[in-house]
């Protein structure tokens, strides 16, 4: 996380990339992180929903590196005009935890959590970043980037990693 924080502090990052897509953020909390990284006061009890209301980790890990990255983006953005600020995209599928009664309620029938998450983020990256001709730093675990057929064999039959799905529509994008 120190590397990512240093990267977003580099003056070239906002100008040449400008977007960060993170696994450790619930898309349902996008409005919260938007306000925070643009300098508004956000109570910690609200801000922590960004990294605790995710589907990827149950229960979610408490990692100060996540908080540090968001704080570094905020600090950098406060030095930039609004139109040039870094945008943090929270790309974990939204979950209404009040409606979850059992594990099967988390994903559509017949799909495992990994595939559901990879489908969601691949579509998200295509729609929010690549369709608009933008670039992004995508911070996800390595298994989401797997394209090697041997390693893919360890995934459920018929599933495809986030990288495979994005590369199918946007060859060379990853």
C-alpha positions as CSV (number, residue, x, y, z in Angstrom):
1,X,0.0,0.0,0.0
2,X,3.0,2.3,0.5
3,X,3.8,1.9,-3.2
4,X,0.3,2.9,-4.2
5,X,0.3,5.9,-1.9
6,X,3.6,7.1,-3.4
7,X,2.2,6.5,-6.9
8,X,-0.9,8.7,-6.4
9,X,1.3,11.5,-4.9
10,X,3.4,11.6,-8.1
11,X,2.2,14.7,-10.1
12,X,2.1,12.7,-13.3
13,X,-0.4,10.2,-11.9
14,X,-3.4,12.5,-11.8
15,X,-2.6,13.9,-15.3
16,X,-1.8,10.6,-17.1
17,X,-4.0,8.1,-15.3
18,X,-6.4,9.8,-13.0
19,X,-8.4,6.8,-11.9
20,X,-7.9,4.1,-9.2
21,X,-10.2,1.0,-9.2
22,X,-10.0,-0.9,-5.9
23,X,-11.1,-4.3,-4.7
24,X,-11.3,-3.1,-1.1
25,X,-14.3,-0.8,-1.6
26,X,-18.0,-1.4,-1.7
27,X,-19.6,0.2,-4.8
28,X,-22.6,1.0,-2.6
29,X,-20.3,3.4,-0.7
30,X,-19.2,5.3,-3.9
31,X,-20.8,8.6,-2.7
32,X,-19.0,8.4,0.6
33,X,-15.5,7.9,-1.0
34,X,-16.3,10.6,-3.6
35,X,-17.0,13.1,-0.8
36,X,-14.0,12.0,1.2
37,X,-11.3,12.2,-1.5
38,X,-12.6,15.6,-2.6
39,X,-12.0,17.0,0.8
40,X,-15.4,17.0,2.5
41,X,-15.7,16.0,6.1
42,X,-16.8,12.4,6.4
43,X,-17.3,10.8,9.9
44,X,-15.2,7.7,10.4
45,X,-18.3,5.7,11.1
46,X,-19.5,6.4,7.6
47,X,-16.1,6.2,5.9
48,X,-15.4,2.8,7.2
49,X,-18.4,1.4,5.3
50,X,-16.2,1.8,2.2
51,X,-13.9,-1.1,3.2
52,X,-16.2,-3.0,5.6
53,X,-19.3,-3.5,3.5
54,X,-17.6,-5.5,0.8
55,X,-18.4,-9.0,-0.5
56,X,-14.8,-10.1,-1.1
57,X,-13.9,-10.6,2.6
58,X,-16.4,-11.8,5.2
59,X,-15.6,-10.5,7.7
60,X,-13.5,-7.7,6.0
61,X,-9.9,-7.3,7.1
62,X,-8.9,-4.1,8.9
63,X,-6.0,-2.8,6.8
64,X,-4.5,0.6,7.5
65,X,-3.1,0.5,4.0
66,X,-6.6,1.0,2.6
67,X,-7.2,4.0,4.7
68,X,-3.7,5.4,3.9
69,X,-4.3,5.1,0.2
70,X,-7.6,6.9,0.4
71,X,-6.0,9.6,2.6
72,X,-3.2,10.0,0.1
73,X,-5.6,10.5,-2.8
74,X,-7.5,13.0,-0.6
75,X,-4.3,14.9,0.2
76,X,-3.2,14.9,-3.5
77,X,-6.7,16.0,-4.7
78,X,-6.7,19.0,-2.4
79,X,-3.7,20.3,-4.3
80,X,-5.4,19.9,-7.7
81,X,-8.2,21.8,-9.5
82,X,-11.5,19.8,-9.3
83,X,-11.4,18.8,-13.0
84,X,-8.0,17.2,-12.6
85,X,-8.5,15.2,-9.4
86,X,-8.0,11.5,-9.0
87,X,-11.2,9.5,-9.0
88,X,-11.3,6.4,-6.7
89,X,-13.7,3.8,-8.0
90,X,-15.1,1.2,-5.5
91,X,-15.8,-1.9,-7.6
92,X,-17.0,-4.6,-5.3
93,X,-20.6,-5.6,-6.0
94,X,-23.1,-3.7,-3.9
95,X,-24.6,-5.7,-1.1
96,X,-27.6,-4.8,1.0
97,X,-26.6,-6.6,4.1
98,X,-30.0,-6.1,5.7
99,X,-31.4,-8.5,3.1
100,X,-28.8,-11.2,3.6
101,X,-30.0,-14.1,5.7
102,X,-27.9,-16.9,4.5
103,X,-24.7,-17.3,2.3
104,X,-26.8,-18.2,-0.8
105,X,-28.4,-14.7,-0.7
106,X,-25.1,-13.1,-1.7
107,X,-24.8,-14.2,-5.3
108,X,-27.1,-15.3,-8.1
109,X,-28.1,-18.9,-8.1
110,X,-25.5,-21.2,-9.7
111,X,-22.7,-18.8,-9.4
112,X,-19.8,-18.7,-6.9
113,X,-18.7,-15.6,-5.1
114,X,-15.4,-15.3,-7.1
115,X,-17.1,-15.5,-10.5
116,X,-19.8,-13.0,-9.4
117,X,-17.1,-10.6,-8.3
118,X,-15.0,-11.0,-11.4
119,X,-18.0,-10.5,-13.7
120,X,-19.0,-7.4,-11.8
121,X,-15.6,-5.7,-11.9
122,X,-14.9,-6.7,-15.5
123,X,-18.2,-5.0,-16.5
124,X,-17.4,-2.1,-14.2
125,X,-13.9,-1.5,-15.8
126,X,-15.3,-1.7,-19.3
127,X,-18.2,0.6,-18.6
128,X,-16.6,3.2,-16.3
129,X,-13.0,3.3,-17.6
130,X,-12.4,1.7,-21.0
131,X,-15.6,2.7,-22.8
132,X,-14.7,6.3,-22.1
133,X,-11.1,5.8,-23.3
134,X,-9.7,6.3,-19.8
135,X,-6.8,4.7,-17.9
136,X,-6.9,3.3,-14.4
137,X,-4.7,1.7,-11.8
138,X,-6.6,-1.4,-10.9
139,X,-5.7,-2.7,-7.4
140,X,-7.1,-6.3,-7.1
141,X,-5.6,-9.5,-5.9
142,X,-3.5,-11.5,-8.4
143,X,-6.1,-14.3,-8.9
144,X,-8.4,-11.8,-10.7
145,X,-5.6,-11.1,-13.2
146,X,-4.9,-14.8,-14.1
147,X,-5.0,-15.5,-17.8
148,X,-2.8,-18.6,-17.9
149,X,-4.9,-21.6,-18.9
150,X,-3.2,-23.9,-16.4
151,X,-4.1,-21.6,-13.5
152,X,-7.5,-20.9,-14.9
153,X,-8.1,-24.7,-14.6
154,X,-8.3,-24.2,-10.8
155,X,-11.3,-21.9,-11.2
156,X,-14.9,-23.3,-11.4
157,X,-15.7,-24.7,-14.9
158,X,-16.9,-22.1,-17.3
159,X,-15.6,-19.2,-15.2
160,X,-13.3,-16.5,-16.4
161,X,-11.1,-14.1,-14.5
162,X,-11.6,-10.4,-14.5
163,X,-8.6,-10.0,-16.8
164,X,-9.8,-12.6,-19.3
165,X,-13.2,-10.9,-19.5
166,X,-11.8,-7.4,-20.0
167,X,-9.2,-8.7,-22.5
168,X,-11.9,-10.4,-24.6
169,X,-13.5,-7.1,-25.4
170,X,-10.5,-4.8,-25.0
171,X,-7.4,-6.8,-26.1
172,X,-4.2,-5.5,-24.5
173,X,-6.1,-3.3,-22.0
174,X,-4.9,-5.2,-18.9
